[in-house]
C-alpha cells in the first residue's frame, strides 16, 4: 500500500512538473509589446526609413522579430481592410469610409503619425534646368503636352505617389502616352539616370537613404526644385523646407495598428513615435513629428588636459 502511494505521488509530481514547464513555455512564447514575431506591411515608397526603425528596435529588444513586407499602397490598404495585415505603414491616413468598415467589424485602428515625407521630381544630370513648376507636371498628367517633359516615370501604377499626383491633377486615370511605371523607386531612378528628358516621381526617402548599389546612380540625377501652385519661389524636399511648410509635395507618414491587443505592433508604434524613433527620422532626412530635444553642457571655460 505504501509503495502504491509513493508511486502515485511520483506520478502526480511528474505531471505537475510537466504542466508547470508547459505553462512557462507558453508564457515565454506569448507576444508582448517588446517580444514576439510580427509581419509589418509597408508602403514601398517609404521602406528605407521603416527598415532603419526595425533594425534599431530589434537591436534593442532581442526578443522581437519583425518582417518588413513592402507593397503598393493599393495592395497594402486592401490587405488591411481584409484583415490580412494587422500593422502597416502608410503615406496617408485612413478615409472615413475605411474607418467605417473597421467599425462594422468592431475594430478600432490605432493611427500614429511619425514623420513628414515628400515626393521628389528627379531628372537626368545632363538636364541643366533644375527648376519645375508643379502646374507644368499637373498639366502633363491632364494630357496637355509640354516640350520640357518627354515623360513622367512612376514606381508602380498602384503606388501612393501615383494616387497623390492624380488627386492633385484631379484626374481618375493617367494619360495613356507619356506616363511610364516600373515596380520600384530604384528602377525609376536608374531609368531617369539613363534617359534625358524624363522626370521621375519618387519618395524622397529613397534619395536620402540610398542602398549601396544605388549611390553612384543617384550621383547621375538632379533633384528638382518645385514651385507650388500659389508660389512665386521654388523649394526643395529638404527638412528645412518641409518644416517651414514651403515644399508643395509634402505628405505625412502613419503607422496603423489593428492588432486589437497590447502586442508587438503597439511596442513598435510607441518606439517610432518616441525619442529614439524620432531621432532616426531626423537622421534619415525626413521631418519627425516631434523634434528630439538636445542636452547642452555649458562650461565657464575650456578645460586643460591636466584638469
N, C-alpha and C positions, 0 to 999 in steps of 0.2 A: 504493500500500500504506500509505504514511504517512497519507494523507488518510482512508483507511478506519479506521485505528487511532484517529486523533483523533475521528472521528465516533462510533466505538464507545465511546470513553472518555467523550464528551459524553453519550451516551445513558445509560451506566451512572451518571454523575454526577447527571443529572436524575432517574433512577429512585430512586437512593439518597436524594436530597434530598426527593423526594415522599414516600418511605416514612418518613423521619425526621419530616417535617411531620405526616403522618397519625398516627404514633405519639405525637407531642407533643400533638396534638389529642385523641386517645383518652385520654391520661393526664390532660389538663386536664378532660375531661368526666367522669372517674371520680369516683364518690361517695366521700367520706371522712367522718370524724366531724364535720367543720366545713364541708363543702361538698357541694352536690348538691341534688336535689329529693326531697321526702318528703311523702306523704299521711299524716296522723295522724288517726285516728278517735277522737272524744272523747265521753264521756258528756255529753249536753246539759245536765245539771243542774249541771255544773262548767265550762262553756265559758268564762266570763269570765276565770278565773284562767289557763287554758291560752292564751287569746288574748294576755294580758299577757306570759306567758313567751315565746311565739313572737315577739311584736313586738320584745322586747329581744334575743332570740337572733339574729334576722335583722338587727337594727340593729348588732349586734356583729360578726357574721360575714356579710359581704356576699355570699359565695358560696352561702349557704344559703337555700333557698326552701321553706317549709313550708306546706302547705294543711291547714287545720283543718276536719274534716268532723264536725259534731255528729250523733249518732244516739242512739236509746234504748238502754238497757243490753242488752236482749234482742237487738236488731239488731247491736250492737257485738260482743257475745260470739260470736254466730253467725258474723259476718264473720271474727273472729279464728280460730275453730276451723276454718273452711273456707278459711283462708289467703287471704281476700280483703282482709284488713287485716293489716299487719305490725307497726304500732306503735299502741297505743291507750292512752287514759287512762280508768281505771275508778274507781268508788266502792266496789269490793270486790276482794279478791284472788281468784285462780283457785281453784276447788274441786279436790279430789283427782281427781275424775272427769275434769275438764277437763285437768289435768296429765297424766293417763294417756293421753289422746287425743294430746297432743303427743308424749309419749314414744314412742308407737307410730309416729309419723311422724318420729321421731329429731330432734325439735325441742326445744330447751331454752329456754323463755322466760326473759328477764331481767326480774325484777319489782323495781321500785324504788319504795318508799313515799316520798312527798314532802310530805304535808300531812294535817291533820285538818280535815274539813269538818263541817257539821252540817245536819240537816233542821230547818226552822223552820215553825212554825204561824203564820199571819197572818190577821187579821180586819179588817173594815171599821173605820174610825176612829170611827164612831158607837158602836161597842161599848165601853162603859166598863169591862167586865171584861177585864183583860189577863192573867189567870191561867187556866191549864187543867191538869188532871191527865192524865197520859198514859193512865191506866186508862180515863178517860172516852172518849178517842179510840179506844182499842183495843176497848172495849165496842161502840162505834158500828160499827166495822168488822166486828164479830162479829154484827151485825144487831140489836143492842139499842138502841132509840131513846133519844135524850136531848133534853130540852126546850131545852137550851142550844146544840144544834147543828142547824141546818137542813140542812146538808150538808157533806161533805168534797170538796175540789176538788184533783185531781191534774193534773200536766202531761201524762202520757201513760200509757196502760194498761200499756205495756211498760217503763216507766222504772224507774230504780234506787230512786226514792222509794216507788213502789208495792210493789216487791219487798221493800224494807226494812220497810215498815209491815205487810205481810202476814205476814212472818216473825215480827214482834213480836206480832201478834194471833193467830198460829198458825191462819191460815185459808188455804185454797187459792185462793179467789175472793172478791172484794169484793162487798158486798151489791148487789143489782140496783137498789135505790132509795136515794137519799140520797148516792150517791157519783158524782161527775162527773169528767170528764177532758177536757183540751184537747190541744194539741200542744206548747206551750212554757211555761216558767215565767213569762214575761212575760204570757201570756194568763191564767194563773191569778191573778197579782197584779192585773191590770186587772179581772178579773171580781169578785174579792173586794172591790176598792175601790168597786165599784158596787152590791154586794148585801149587805145586812145579814144577819147570822146564819150566813154561810158561812165555813168555815175552809179556807184554802188551805194546801197542803203543798208547800213549795218548798225548793230548795237555798239555803242562806243566802248563797252566793256571789252570787246574783242580787240580793240586797238590799244587800250591802256594796259591790258594784260595778255599780250600775245603768247602763244605757245612757242617753244624754242624753234620749231621748224618754220614759224611764220615771221620771225624777227627781221630777216633780210628782205622778205617780201613786202612787209609794211614800210620799209625804207623806200620802196618804189612807188608809193602813193602819197597824195596830198589829202589832208582833211580840210574840207571847205568851210569857210566862214559863211554863216547864213543870215540873211536879212528877213525878219519876220514880216507878216502881212501888214502890220501897222507901224513898222520901224523904219528909221532912216539910216541906221547903222547896222553893221554886220557883227555877229557874235559867234563865239566858238563853243564847242561842247566841253568846256573846262569846268572844274569845280567852282571857280570864281564866278563865271557867268551863270552857272546853274544856281548858285547860292543867291545871286542878285536877281534871279528870275528874269534874265535877259535872253538866254538862248531859247529860241521858239519851239524846239523839238524835244522838250524835257518830258519825262514820264516817271511816275512813282512805281516802286517795286514792293511787292507784298509777299509774305509767306502766309498761306491759308491752311489751317489745321482743322480737319474734320474727323479726327480720331474719336472724339467724344469721351475721352478719359485722360487722366494725367499720365501720358506716355512720353515716348522719346520726341514726338512732334512738338509737344509743349516745351520740353527742355531745349530743343534746337531753336525754337522761336524766341525764347527768352534770351538765349545766348547771342543770337544775331542782333536782337534789339538792345542788348546790354552793352556795357563799356567795351569789352574786348571785340565783340562783333562789329560795333560801330567804328572802332579803330581800324579793323580790317577793311571796312567800306572806304574809310578815308584814305587809306594807303593804296587802294585799288584805282583811285582816280574818280570814283563816283562820289556823290554827295550823301553823307549819312543823315538820317532823320534828326539825330541829336549829335551835335559836335562834341566829341570826348573832351573832358577837361584836361588841363595841363598843370602839373605841380612845378612851381618855380622856387628855387632856393636862392634867396638874396643874401649876398655877403657884403660886409662893410669894406673888404679889401681882398686882394689876391694873396692866397696863402703861398708861402715859400716852401721849397722842397723839404727843408728840415723842420717845418712846423707841423 
